[in-house]
Amino acid sequence: VMSLGIASFIFMVFGMIVDLGGKGSYVVSNYAIAKMGFGCIVTACGFGIPTFLYRIDSLSKGLASFIHMAIGISVYIVVAYIVGWMPIKAGIGTVLAYLGTSVGVSILIWFVIAMKYKNEARRINEAIKDKK
């Protein structure tokens, strides 16, 4: 559920940036908004569903993180290509910059969420320790 909220937020922020950058002239057709909305949901599922990996005790957190991000980023790249988020016509340099930025943002979001849960676990452990 959190992944849907994050993906929807990012979708709306980037949509507003594009619209503001184009001074309100951003026009879409051929169900583009519906396609992008569906792509947003699929991407959210691509990042959200693999989080079950963190509950598998036999997987190290590092391996679980790697698999989780590999799945999420792979789903995103496929969706970005299909939906048209990837600037294919702008050339390979622009596409590589886009992919690098997308991967970087994905890792940043993962890091922020990981730190949130790490701090939460620390607070819970301290509260348990204080009750003993």
Solvent accessible surface area in square Angstrom, and as a share of the most:
residue,aa,sasa,rsa
1,V,162,0.93
2,M,85,0.38
3,S,24,0.15
4,L,74,0.37
5,G,44,0.42
6,I,48,0.24
7,A,15,0.11
8,S,52,0.34
9,F,137,0.57
10,I,50,0.26
11,F,50,0.21
12,M,109,0.49
13,V,42,0.24
14,F,114,0.47
15,G,35,0.33
16,M,103,0.46
17,I,99,0.50
18,V,72,0.41
19,D,56,0.29
20,L,137,0.68
21,G,66,0.63
22,G,30,0.29
23,K,183,0.77
24,G,56,0.54
25,S,77,0.50
26,Y,99,0.38
27,V,127,0.73
28,V,53,0.31
29,S,87,0.56
30,N,112,0.57
31,Y,173,0.66
32,A,24,0.18
33,I,94,0.48
34,A,65,0.50
35,K,96,0.41
36,M,25,0.11
37,G,22,0.21
38,F,137,0.57
39,G,2,0.02
40,C,10,0.06
41,I,90,0.46
42,V,47,0.27
43,T,14,0.08
44,A,1,0.01
45,C,53,0.31
46,G,8,0.07
47,F,39,0.16
48,G,18,0.18
49,I,116,0.59
50,P,5,0.03
51,T,52,0.30
52,F,98,0.41
53,L,16,0.08
54,Y,58,0.22
55,R,184,0.67
56,I,64,0.33
57,D,143,0.74
58,S,106,0.69
59,L,36,0.18
60,S,70,0.45
61,K,125,0.53
62,G,52,0.50
63,L,86,0.43
64,A,0,0.00
65,S,17,0.11
66,F,142,0.59
67,I,53,0.27
68,H,15,0.07
69,M,22,0.10
70,A,43,0.33
71,I,72,0.36
72,G,0,0.00
73,I,28,0.14
74,S,61,0.40
75,V,41,0.23
76,Y,38,0.14
77,I,59,0.30
78,V,86,0.49
79,V,12,0.07
80,A,0,0.00
81,Y,137,0.52
82,I,129,0.65
83,V,30,0.17
84,G,55,0.53
85,W,60,0.21
86,M,17,0.08
87,P,42,0.27
88,I,89,0.45
89,K,207,0.88
90,A,62,0.48
91,G,33,0.32
92,I,130,0.66
93,G,49,0.47
94,T,60,0.35
95,V,14,0.08
96,L,107,0.53
97,A,63,0.49
98,Y,48,0.18
99,L,38,0.19
100,G,46,0.45
101,T,86,0.50
102,S,18,0.11
103,V,47,0.27
104,G,38,0.36
105,V,56,0.32
106,S,17,0.11
107,I,88,0.45
108,L,108,0.54
109,I,47,0.24
110,W,72,0.25
111,F,100,0.41
112,V,89,0.51
113,I,44,0.22
114,A,28,0.22
115,M,70,0.31
116,K,101,0.43
117,Y,103,0.39
118,K,131,0.56
119,N,60,0.31
120,E,64,0.29
121,A,49,0.38
122,R,120,0.44
123,R,135,0.49
124,I,91,0.46
125,N,94,0.48
126,E,81,0.36
127,A,51,0.39
128,I,91,0.46
129,K,150,0.64
130,D,117,0.60
131,K,176,0.75
132,K,196,0.83
